[in-house]
Structures are given as C-alpha cells and as structure tokens.
Amino acid sequence: MRFQHTKCGGEIDVKKRQCMRCKKKWDPISFRLDPIGIRPMVDKKGRPVPGGQDIKKLKKQYAGWADSVPGAGKFAGILPKWPRWARITATVVFVVVVVTLILIFAVN
C-alpha cells in the first residue's frame, strides 16, 4: 500500500519513512500513529492503491454491473480472484455447512 503526506501531497517512502517531496521524516512510532499527516493513497473510487502500481493503471477485477449496485463494487473488489467455478463451489459449500450447523444446533 502506498501512503501520501497530506501537508505537501507527496508520496511517502515506507521503507525510509520519508516524504519524497518535502523530505519530512518520521520515527517508527509516530509513523504508525500520525492520523493527520499520513493518509493511504486511494483511486477515484476510494480503493487503496497497491504498492508499485500507478492509479491510472488500476483495472477492476469484477463484473461491470457491480458498479451500479451501491456497495457491490467495493465488496466485489475484496473477494479473491478465483475462477468462476471455484467461487460457485465455495459458495455452495459455505451454504451447506451453515445449514448443517443450524440443523444440528436446532435439534439439540
């Protein structure tokens, strides 16, 4: 994940804990506890930008219809990038396990 210095707008080098624009440097403790000066970099939709990727190069990894449903795009963006058959199988297994547990505890 990439971070941005809010006061100057520069990107922060996480390994050195230093802003690349204004050269401000943080010690290890204040780097973790600075809620005002350091913000995670996000794209236009509010998703965190992974390290090493430019904001313009981000490509969505989910179906286009998910953007039309409020919250579906954000939820779909955090799901694993599995093939369709694996996602369907995992969903069916999860539902079967939940129903089985409910039936076991309902009988007792």
Secondary structure, DSSP 8 states (H G I E B T S, - for coil): --EEETTT--EEETTTTEETTT--B--HHHHHS-TTTEEE-B-TTS-B--TT--GGG----S-GGGGTSTTHHHHHHHS----HHHHHHHHHHHHHHHHHHHHHHHH-
